[in-house]
């Protein structure tokens, strides 16, 4: 498996979560209610699976390899991706802030949660499209087979050392549970 194939596989899981997040945001906006625990689990998924694992692989391994191969970090796709990762972290922080306010009984925090769920979904949908249609083909073309093999090995190390053994599987189970609850 190539590094970009691995990242695309993770995108598939992230896209399922984005669909769930959209549905929860719709429910909140329609005053249908939602489960704080579900949104807490979504925040955990975003922090660990999407950010620490997926974005970690990109920021700590793939992007530096691309820069070494001659693709500029600034004023190009890598700079845009890094900027969007930072923006996404801000939305996650705001969702979390909304959750904390809800626990304290602040009803208007549901609107904050819904707005930031929607902002994150829109950001990531566009972000994934840019990666899969621009950055990843560029990486496949620029990086040698040997470099890609080394990158993939580093990806596996990140999954094991940074994220932890069996965590991916736990998140896929969470996705299945939330998917059946919100999407059907």
Secondary structure, DSSP 8 states (H G I E B T S, - for coil): --HHHHHHHHHHHHHHHHHHHHHHHHHHHTT----HHHHHHHHHHIIIIIIIIIIHHIIIIIHHHHHHTT--SSSSHHHHHHHHHHHHHHHHHHHHHHHHHHHTT-TTHHHHHHHHHHHHHHHHHHHHHHIIIIIHHHHHHHS-HHHHHHHHHHHHHIIIIII-TTHHHHHHHHHHHHHHHHT-
